[in-house]
């Protein structure tokens, strides 16, 4: 069973950051509960397919951009927290945010993304 650190990092890099749809779907199955609830500033969605659609839309809207962790994963009980950056490789990030994940039964059951403004 994956650790909370592994789940949160895989969510960022392999679910939201993976451009290949088949690899992204396989990662989502390993990382996200079937009925995962994802909330960001735009909306809340339920289910792996809905999260995958959000990731696809994000990647489609930002060709060539990549996600990068902006520090280590922090863990408290069943919560994981990871700050991230998003933008062209080797350039300053265009967006920054924080993911907070609630892990139940070895999978992310709830996921919140907050965008950071400077």
N, C-alpha and C positions, 0 to 999 in steps of 0.2 A: 504494500500500500504506500502510495506517495505521501511525503510529508506536506505540511501546509506550505512550507517554503517552495517546494517543488511544484505544487499545484498553482500557486499564485504566479510564479515565474513562467510556467508553461502557459498559463492563461494569457499573459501579456505577449510572449514571444511566439507561441505555437498556435494560439487561437486567434488573437487579434492581429498579430504581426505576420502570420503566414499567408502568402499570396496564393499558394496552390490550394484549391478548394478541397481536394481529396485529403491532403495532409491536414488541413485545418479541421475538417470534419472528424478525422480520426483522433486528433488531439482533443477536440471538444468532448468526444465520447469518453476519453480517459480522464478528463479534468472536471467536466461540468455534470451535475445531476441532470437527469432527463427533464425535470420540471424547474430548472434553475430560474431564478428571478433576477433580472439585470436592470439596474436603474442608473441612468445618467441624466445630465441636465435637460436632455431633449425628451425623454420618455422612459417608461418602464415596459419591459417585455418579459414574457414567460416562455421557457422552453429552449432547448438547444438550438432548434432550427431558427428561432427568432434571434438568438444571440449571433448565430452564424450569419444571418442576413444583415445584422447591424455591422458586424466586422467586415463583411463584403462591401457594404456601402461605404464605410470609412476608407477602406483600401482603394476602392474605385475612385473616390473623390480626391485621393492624394497619391497619385502614381509616383513611385520611386521613394516615398517616405518610409521610414522605418521607426519602430518602437525601440527604445533603449531603457533599461532600468536606470533609475537615478539614485541608486543606493541599494542596500540590502533589504530583504523582506523582513519585516518585524512581525512577531507572533505574540499574541496574548490569548491563552486558552484556545478557543476554536476560531479565532479571527486572524487573518493575515492582512498585512498592509504593505503596499509597494508603490513608491513614487516612480514616475516614468516621464520620458520625454519622447516627442514625436516630431520628425522632420527629415530633411534630406541627410543622407549619410555624410559625416564630416562637416556639417554646417550647424549653426546654432539652431536649437529646436524651435519649431513653429508653435507647438503646444506643449504644455506640461500638465500633469495630473497625478492623481492618487487613486489606486484601486484598493478597495477594502472587500475582503471575501470572508464569508461565513462558511466554514467547512462542516459538513455533516456526513457521517458514514463514508468518509474518505473521498468525498467529492465536493466541489464548490456548489453550495445550495443557494446562496444569495451573493450578489456582486453589486457593489456600488462604485461608480466612477465619478470623481469630482475633478473638475478642471481648475487649475491654479491660474490666477491672474497676478501680474506684477505691477 
